[in-house]
């Protein structure tokens, strides 16, 4: 039995222009987490998926794989998330974050 987990996929904008070949993911249900996933398209046209369980760009990605389509890359990350969402840090409002 898998957990009910909802991922929100956001596309970044640069100077008001949406980057069509890049998607960032974070869990929004049952909890809200930090961004931990990336799906992006390479120059060659392949899609790749990366997971940083401690937050994007924290260390190295725990999971990295290439896929033929955006749909397949997102589907793999959704499967990974259903099993591991409890290990992803929760999102905190910037006022609640401690400076180190």
Backbone as CSV, one residue per row, in Angstrom:
resi,resn,N_x,N_y,N_z,CA_x,CA_y,CA_z,C_x,C_y,C_z
1,UNK,0.845,-1.183,0.000,0.000,0.000,0.000,0.882,1.234,0.000
2,UNK,0.663,2.132,-0.927,1.479,3.333,-0.993,0.766,4.501,-0.324
3,UNK,1.566,5.426,0.166,1.028,6.619,0.807,0.459,7.568,-0.242
4,UNK,-0.564,8.316,0.154,-1.103,9.360,-0.710,-0.202,10.584,-0.562
5,UNK,0.510,10.905,-1.606,1.451,12.017,-1.585,1.206,12.867,-2.826
6,UNK,1.145,14.182,-2.634,0.943,15.098,-3.754,2.200,15.938,-3.914
7,UNK,2.740,15.931,-5.139,3.911,16.736,-5.456,3.466,17.933,-6.276
8,UNK,3.978,19.099,-5.916,3.737,20.283,-6.726,4.974,20.513,-7.578
9,UNK,4.783,20.636,-8.881,5.868,20.873,-9.824,5.835,22.333,-10.251
10,UNK,6.934,23.042,-10.037,7.036,24.449,-10.391,8.116,24.643,-11.444
11,UNK,7.868,25.583,-12.345,8.868,25.935,-13.334,9.462,27.293,-12.955
12,UNK,10.793,27.385,-12.903,11.407,28.669,-12.547,11.266,29.679,-13.681
13,UNK,11.365,30.945,-13.315,11.327,32.024,-14.299,12.621,32.821,-14.209
14,UNK,13.106,33.228,-15.363,14.280,34.083,-15.445,13.870,35.323,-16.220
15,UNK,13.974,36.470,-15.582,13.553,37.742,-16.190,12.124,37.663,-16.715
16,UNK,11.258,36.982,-15.970,9.854,36.869,-16.330,9.539,35.814,-17.374
17,UNK,10.553,35.093,-17.853,10.351,34.063,-18.865,10.434,32.687,-18.196
18,UNK,9.414,31.857,-18.401,9.384,30.523,-17.816,10.371,29.611,-18.539
19,UNK,11.165,28.879,-17.774,12.088,27.907,-18.356,11.313,26.620,-18.610
20,UNK,11.002,26.352,-19.860,10.157,25.214,-20.226,10.800,23.858,-19.944
21,UNK,12.115,23.799,-19.917,12.807,22.514,-19.810,13.288,22.222,-18.390
22,UNK,12.686,22.839,-17.383,13.128,22.622,-16.008,11.933,22.653,-15.067
23,UNK,11.872,21.670,-14.171,10.787,21.554,-13.198,11.381,21.234,-11.833
24,UNK,10.922,21.939,-10.790,11.325,21.662,-9.418,10.128,21.106,-8.666
25,UNK,10.369,20.123,-7.799,9.269,19.502,-7.086,9.406,19.572,-5.579
26,UNK,8.256,19.690,-4.914,8.194,19.562,-3.459,6.834,18.979,-3.089
27,UNK,6.797,18.307,-1.967,5.564,17.686,-1.482,4.674,18.766,-0.879
28,UNK,3.376,18.735,-1.200,2.423,19.680,-0.614,1.341,18.978,0.219
29,UNK,1.224,17.667,0.080,0.245,16.919,0.874,0.781,15.511,1.088
30,UNK,0.866,15.020,2.274,0.241,15.404,3.533,0.991,16.482,4.314
31,UNK,2.204,16.834,3.928,2.960,17.909,4.565,3.561,18.764,3.455
32,UNK,4.111,19.915,3.823,4.798,20.755,2.842,6.295,20.637,3.103
33,UNK,7.039,20.265,2.059,8.477,20.078,2.210,9.244,21.120,1.401
34,UNK,10.545,21.106,1.601,11.415,21.940,0.795,11.497,21.356,-0.610
35,UNK,12.035,22.117,-1.564,12.253,21.571,-2.902,13.351,20.523,-2.811
36,UNK,13.097,19.384,-3.361,14.045,18.273,-3.260,14.268,17.571,-4.601
37,UNK,13.472,17.901,-5.617,13.537,17.168,-6.888,13.692,18.131,-8.056
38,UNK,14.376,17.640,-9.072,14.563,18.396,-10.304,14.352,17.467,-11.487
39,UNK,13.588,17.935,-12.464,13.472,17.259,-13.747,13.848,18.312,-14.781
40,UNK,14.824,17.998,-15.628,15.287,18.967,-16.619,15.650,18.260,-17.915
41,UNK,15.628,19.027,-18.997,15.937,18.475,-20.305,17.359,18.871,-20.696
42,UNK,18.116,17.894,-21.192,19.477,18.157,-21.633,19.469,18.753,-23.036
43,UNK,20.607,19.218,-23.468,20.736,19.772,-24.817,20.423,18.712,-25.866
44,UNK,20.729,17.444,-25.559,20.470,16.341,-26.490,18.995,15.946,-26.535
45,UNK,18.172,16.512,-25.663,16.738,16.222,-25.682,16.281,15.207,-24.657
46,UNK,17.209,14.536,-23.972,16.811,13.590,-22.924,16.400,14.355,-21.675
47,UNK,15.542,13.720,-20.905,15.132,14.286,-19.620,15.882,13.569,-18.508
48,UNK,16.259,14.288,-17.482,16.892,13.634,-16.352,16.208,14.054,-15.062
49,UNK,16.265,13.167,-14.092,15.627,13.376,-12.798,16.677,13.279,-11.709
50,UNK,16.635,14.205,-10.770,17.559,14.217,-9.630,16.765,14.389,-8.342
51,UNK,17.239,13.744,-7.275,16.627,13.876,-5.949,17.711,14.228,-4.938
52,UNK,17.461,15.291,-4.189,18.298,15.676,-3.056,17.430,15.585,-1.809
53,UNK,17.470,14.483,-1.073,16.565,14.314,0.076,16.744,15.366,1.163
54,UNK,17.922,15.990,1.254,18.145,17.014,2.275,17.924,18.415,1.726
55,UNK,17.497,18.520,0.490,17.274,19.818,-0.130,18.144,19.959,-1.366
56,UNK,17.623,20.646,-2.365,18.351,20.790,-3.609,19.749,21.344,-3.385
57,UNK,20.692,20.741,-4.063,22.084,21.164,-4.079,22.775,21.073,-2.719
58,UNK,22.215,20.289,-1.772,22.830,20.167,-0.453,24.165,19.435,-0.529
59,UNK,24.185,18.245,-1.027,25.425,17.488,-1.235,25.429,17.086,-2.699
60,UNK,25.339,15.829,-2.965,25.153,15.369,-4.331,23.786,14.738,-4.406
61,UNK,23.252,14.575,-5.591,21.932,13.935,-5.660,22.019,12.475,-5.238
62,UNK,21.013,12.014,-4.506,20.949,10.609,-4.106,20.499,9.752,-5.281
63,UNK,19.728,10.349,-6.140,19.159,9.632,-7.276,19.354,10.488,-8.515
64,UNK,19.857,9.876,-9.587,20.036,10.579,-10.855,19.822,9.575,-11.973
65,UNK,18.942,9.881,-12.915,18.683,8.964,-14.028,18.183,9.743,-15.234
66,UNK,18.407,9.175,-16.418,17.958,9.784,-17.668,16.718,9.056,-18.179
67,UNK,15.817,9.819,-18.814,14.568,9.275,-19.327,14.282,9.845,-20.707
68,UNK,13.440,9.150,-21.455,13.097,9.580,-22.811,12.046,10.686,-22.822
69,UNK,11.287,10.828,-21.737,10.224,11.840,-21.728,10.094,12.493,-20.360
70,UNK,9.505,13.676,-20.357,9.217,14.393,-19.118,8.296,13.564,-18.238
71,UNK,7.271,12.948,-18.846,6.312,12.159,-18.084,6.992,11.011,-17.333
72,UNK,7.908,10.306,-18.005,8.580,9.175,-17.356,9.485,9.638,-16.218
73,UNK,10.163,10.759,-16.391,11.029,11.282,-15.328,10.207,11.675,-14.101
74,UNK,9.100,12.386,-14.328,8.249,12.778,-13.201,7.624,11.558,-12.529
75,UNK,7.218,10.568,-13.311,6.614,9.359,-12.742,7.593,8.636,-11.834
76,UNK,8.860,8.567,-12.228,9.862,7.911,-11.385,10.042,8.670,-10.069
77,UNK,10.094,9.989,-10.138,10.244,10.774,-8.910,9.017,10.653,-8.021
78,UNK,7.848,10.537,-8.611,6.649,10.345,-7.805,6.660,8.988,-7.105
79,UNK,7.143,7.951,-7.778,7.277,6.633,-7.127,8.281,6.720,-5.978
80,UNK,9.414,7.357,-6.215,10.436,7.506,-5.165,9.845,8.259,-3.976
81,UNK,9.110,9.313,-4.257,8.546,10.157,-3.195,7.536,9.407,-2.345
82,UNK,6.703,8.573,-2.953,5.724,7.803,-2.165,6.404,6.928,-1.121
83,UNK,7.603,6.464,-1.396,8.331,5.606,-0.455,9.173,6.400,0.538
84,UNK,9.635,7.592,0.166,10.635,8.299,0.973,10.222,9.686,1.450
85,UNK,8.973,10.102,1.289,8.594,11.482,1.590,8.838,11.865,3.048
86,UNK,8.824,10.904,3.946,9.038,11.218,5.369,10.475,11.644,5.672
87,UNK,11.399,11.368,4.763,12.804,11.718,4.986,13.149,13.118,4.482
88,UNK,12.236,13.759,3.757,12.492,15.091,3.192,12.176,16.141,4.260
89,UNK,13.077,17.104,4.487,12.818,18.135,5.498,11.574,18.961,5.181
90,UNK,10.883,19.371,6.241,9.699,20.200,6.098,10.094,21.619,5.707
91,UNK,9.199,22.271,4.976,9.412,23.661,4.604,9.202,24.535,5.822
92,UNK,10.009,25.569,5.973,9.851,26.530,7.067,9.755,27.920,6.470
93,UNK,8.920,28.730,7.083,8.809,30.117,6.659,10.177,30.794,6.879
94,UNK,10.577,31.700,5.998,11.891,32.352,6.156,12.095,33.004,7.520
95,UNK,11.044,33.507,8.140,11.181,34.114,9.468,11.509,33.078,10.543
96,UNK,11.162,31.819,10.294,11.393,30.761,11.279,12.724,30.053,11.081
97,UNK,13.438,30.387,10.017,14.716,29.725,9.732,15.807,30.401,10.545
98,UNK,16.686,29.590,11.053,17.815,30.107,11.827,18.992,30.343,10.904
99,UNK,19.693,31.417,11.100,20.900,31.697,10.300,22.071,30.986,10.972
100,UNK,22.848,30.295,10.179,24.018,29.587,10.708,25.283,30.185,10.166
